[in-house]
Amino acid sequence: MAVTSQTRPAGSFGEVQIKDWKDAGLLKASAIKPVVTTIENRLVLRRLGRLKDGDQASLRQLLTTILG
């Protein structure tokens, strides 16, 4: 899933706002977008943050909605 600070007021299908974005260590209000991809571990430069329990639950619900 993609995390972005480029959000729309109404949101789009599958977009979930990260409520505790500051506690997650993110620099700006952000959202999770329904873009699923994989990358090699060596390409990850650093961790941006860590989602709190409520936002993790929202992500799991989003995945269930998208993937069925």
N, C-alpha and C positions, 0 to 999 in steps of 0.2 A: 504494500500500500504506500502511496505517496503522501508525504506531509508537506503542506504549503502554507505560506502566510498570505497568498493571493486568494482571498475568499470573496464570494459574492454574498450580498445581503440575504437573498432568498435561498442561496445554496442550490446545488444541483443534485440529481439522482445519486444516491449513495454517498454524498458528502456528509461528514460528521465533524462538527465543531469540537475542538479539544478544549474542554472547560477549564482544566487546571494547567494551562499551557506554561504559566510561570513556574509552577511547582515541578513541571516536567523538564525544566531547564531550557525551554525554547525562548528565543529572543522576542518574538511577536505572537499575537493571537494567531492561531493556526487551525487548519482543518486537515482531516484525513480524506483523501480523494480515492475513488475506486479504481486505482491503477495498480494492477498486480504485476510484479516483475521479480526476477532474481538476479543477483550479482555475485561475483566471487568475493570471498572474505578479504582478499588482498586489495580490493578496490575501495574498501571502506576506510576512509581517512580518520574519522572520529565519530563518536556517538553524539548526537545532537541533544538527547535527553531521554527520559524514561517516563512513559505514561503511567498515571496514577490508576488505581483500581477501577474507578468509575469510567474513565476514558478507555481502559482496556476492555471493559464490558461492552461499551458502545462499539468498539472495533470488532469484537466477536459477533455482536448482533448484525453489524454491517456485512461481515463475511458470510454469515448464515443467509442473509437476505439476497446477496449477490450470487452466491454459489449454490444455494438451495439446500 
